[in-house]
Amino acid sequence: MAALAAGFAVGIGCRREEKIKLEPTDEGSATLMTTAHAADPRSSVQLVKGFHAIEQNSWRWTMGKFAVTLRPPAGSAEKGATLALKFSIPDAVLKKMKSTTLSASVQGTPVGNKSYTAPGEYTFTTDVPAALLKGDAVVAEYSLDRFLPAGAVDARELGVVFISTGLESK
């Protein structure tokens, strides 16, 4: 047993240390943007929950609740910003829901809501107080009070057709 321990100790002492070589990777090149677009592959890492796969290289269905990580624009920690969501509600969806209310929050704090009763393309905007825009990243969460559950017209839960969302300087 003592010989085994001595051999183990000698083996440890004879090993050469391998030098660690630092190499750049693509992971470090991802930059958080102030606006996330459904059609931009660079934005896909910012779409943190509630999004389906991209369709026709230009849009995505959301679920009833969805969230995006955004970089606050320069100066927004002092002046605040405007949160904008570009989306559409197809006629076939609204016929089943009759209406829906979109609510938004930033960093868990409600910042606005609006009801929609007609199909079409929309831009929802709401002010975001400066106090919510501290740091390098914020999470904007959206929820719909009415959406199509999985199996109603599709195997997926369907909310709205997402185009983009972002924070704009005031």
Backbone torsions as a table, in degrees:
resi	resn	phi	psi	omega
1	MET	NA	-40.4	180.0
2	ALA	-65.7	-36.4	179.6
3	ALA	-67.3	-38.0	177.8
4	LEU	-64.4	-43.9	178.8
5	ALA	-64.4	-40.2	179.9
6	ALA	-66.4	-41.5	178.6
7	GLY	-64.3	-37.8	178.2
8	PHE	-65.1	-42.7	-179.7
9	ALA	-65.6	-40.7	178.8
10	VAL	-65.7	-41.1	179.2
11	GLY	-59.7	-38.8	179.8
12	ILE	-67.9	-41.7	-177.2
13	GLY	-68.5	-24.4	-176.4
14	CYS	-90.0	-6.6	-177.3
15	ARG	-73.9	139.0	174.0
16	ARG	-86.5	141.9	176.3
17	GLU	-78.9	131.9	175.8
18	GLU	-84.2	134.2	178.1
19	LYS	-82.7	137.3	179.7
20	ILE	-86.9	127.0	-179.9
21	LYS	-105.1	122.5	179.0
22	LEU	-84.5	130.7	178.9
23	GLU	-130.9	140.2	178.5
24	PRO	-68.6	149.0	177.1
25	THR	-126.6	166.3	178.0
26	ASP	-70.4	-21.2	-177.6
27	GLU	-58.8	-34.6	-178.0
28	GLY	-75.8	-11.2	-175.6
29	SER	-87.5	-9.0	179.3
30	ALA	-69.8	126.7	179.9
31	THR	-115.8	129.8	176.8
32	LEU	-71.5	130.5	-177.0
33	MET	-106.1	159.3	178.3
34	THR	-75.2	-22.5	178.2
35	THR	-128.9	134.1	176.7
36	ALA	-108.8	124.8	-179.4
37	HIS	-108.6	137.4	178.4
38	ALA	-58.4	-35.1	-174.7
39	ALA	-85.2	-8.9	-176.9
40	ASP	-96.3	114.4	-179.0
41	PRO	-59.0	-27.7	179.0
42	ARG	-67.1	-24.9	-179.5
43	SER	-79.2	-17.2	-172.5
44	SER	-58.5	-31.6	178.4
45	VAL	-70.3	-18.9	-179.8
46	GLN	-85.4	-17.1	179.3
47	LEU	-83.9	91.3	-167.3
48	VAL	-82.9	-27.6	175.9
49	LYS	-162.1	152.4	173.1
50	GLY	83.2	22.0	179.7
51	PHE	-119.7	140.8	173.1
52	HIS	-92.2	173.9	-178.0
53	ALA	-61.2	153.9	179.3
54	ILE	-64.1	143.1	178.9
55	GLU	-125.0	139.4	179.3
56	GLN	51.1	30.9	178.9
57	ASN	52.8	25.7	-176.6
58	SER	-145.6	-19.4	-176.0
59	TRP	-151.5	168.8	178.1
60	ARG	-140.6	145.4	167.7
61	TRP	-75.5	145.7	169.9
62	THR	-103.7	170.4	169.4
63	MET	-93.6	-171.0	178.7
64	GLY	-67.3	-26.9	175.5
65	LYS	-130.0	133.9	179.0
66	PHE	-147.5	154.7	-175.3
67	ALA	-141.8	148.9	-177.6
68	VAL	-136.1	140.0	172.9
69	THR	-96.1	131.3	-177.2
70	LEU	-130.7	152.0	172.8
71	ARG	-89.4	124.9	176.8
72	PRO	-63.4	140.1	179.0
73	PRO	-68.4	158.3	179.6
74	ALA	-55.0	134.3	177.1
75	GLY	82.9	-6.4	-175.9
76	SER	-71.0	-23.0	178.0
77	ALA	-68.4	-17.3	177.0
78	GLU	-103.8	-38.0	-172.6
79	LYS	-105.8	-12.9	-173.2
80	GLY	84.2	-176.1	-178.7
81	ALA	-154.8	174.3	175.2
82	THR	-112.7	128.8	175.4
83	LEU	-92.9	128.0	-179.7
84	ALA	-126.7	135.5	176.6
85	LEU	-125.2	120.9	175.5
86	LYS	-101.1	127.4	-176.3
87	PHE	-158.1	173.9	173.3
88	SER	-139.0	156.8	175.9
89	ILE	-121.2	110.7	179.4
90	PRO	-66.9	148.4	-179.8
91	ASP	-55.8	-44.1	-177.9
92	ALA	-61.0	-33.4	179.4
93	VAL	-74.5	-47.0	-176.5
94	LEU	-67.1	-28.0	176.5
95	LYS	-60.5	-35.9	-179.4
96	LYS	-81.0	-34.3	-176.1
97	MET	-90.8	-25.0	-176.3
98	LYS	73.0	-45.3	176.6
99	SER	-160.8	164.4	174.3
100	THR	-151.3	148.0	175.7
101	THR	-113.8	125.8	177.8
102	LEU	-96.1	126.8	176.8
103	SER	-117.8	142.5	-179.8
104	ALA	-124.6	145.9	172.9
105	SER	-139.8	151.8	176.3
106	VAL	-125.4	127.4	-177.5
107	GLN	54.2	33.9	176.9
108	GLY	83.9	-1.1	-179.8
109	THR	-102.8	123.6	178.7
110	PRO	-59.0	135.6	-179.6
111	VAL	-124.0	-9.5	178.3
112	GLY	166.0	165.7	175.5
113	ASN	-157.7	160.4	178.7
114	LYS	-155.6	143.4	178.1
115	SER	-98.4	147.4	-179.3
116	TYR	-129.2	130.9	-178.3
117	THR	-123.4	-0.7	-179.7
118	ALA	-129.7	146.5	176.2
119	PRO	-68.8	158.9	176.3
120	GLY	145.9	-176.8	177.6
121	GLU	-95.3	138.2	-175.7
122	TYR	-136.8	156.8	166.7
123	THR	-126.5	110.6	176.7
124	PHE	-87.5	128.4	177.3
125	THR	-130.9	147.3	177.2
126	THR	-155.6	149.2	178.5
127	ASP	-77.1	144.0	177.1
128	VAL	-119.8	121.2	-179.9
129	PRO	-63.1	148.3	-179.0
130	ALA	-55.9	-36.2	-177.6
131	ALA	-59.7	-24.4	-179.8
132	LEU	-87.7	-4.2	-172.2
133	LEU	-112.3	26.4	177.1
134	LYS	-78.8	144.7	176.4
135	GLY	96.7	-177.1	-175.1
136	ASP	-89.5	-14.8	-176.9
137	ALA	-151.6	144.9	174.2
138	VAL	-133.4	156.1	178.2
139	VAL	-108.1	122.3	173.6
140	ALA	-100.2	122.8	179.8
141	GLU	-114.0	140.2	178.8
142	TYR	-123.9	147.1	174.0
143	SER	-143.6	148.2	178.6
144	LEU	-113.3	134.5	178.7
145	ASP	-74.8	-25.0	175.9
146	ARG	-132.1	134.8	177.7
147	PHE	-154.9	170.2	-178.8
148	LEU	-89.4	119.9	178.6
149	PRO	-69.0	157.3	177.6
150	ALA	-55.2	133.9	178.7
151	GLY	95.9	-13.7	-179.8
152	ALA	-67.6	-50.3	176.0
153	VAL	-135.7	-8.6	-175.0
154	ASP	-152.0	161.1	177.6
155	ALA	-71.1	-15.9	-178.1
156	ARG	-100.6	155.6	169.1
157	GLU	-72.9	131.2	-176.6
158	LEU	-121.3	128.7	177.7
159	GLY	-108.1	-91.4	177.6
160	VAL	-127.7	168.2	176.1
161	VAL	-91.3	111.2	-175.0
162	PHE	-84.1	130.4	174.9
163	ILE	-107.7	-54.2	179.8
164	SER	-165.7	163.4	171.5
165	THR	-150.5	149.3	-179.8
166	GLY	-169.8	172.0	176.0
167	LEU	-107.0	131.9	-179.3
168	GLU	-117.8	140.0	177.3
169	SER	-61.5	148.8	175.1
170	LYS	-89.0	NA	NA
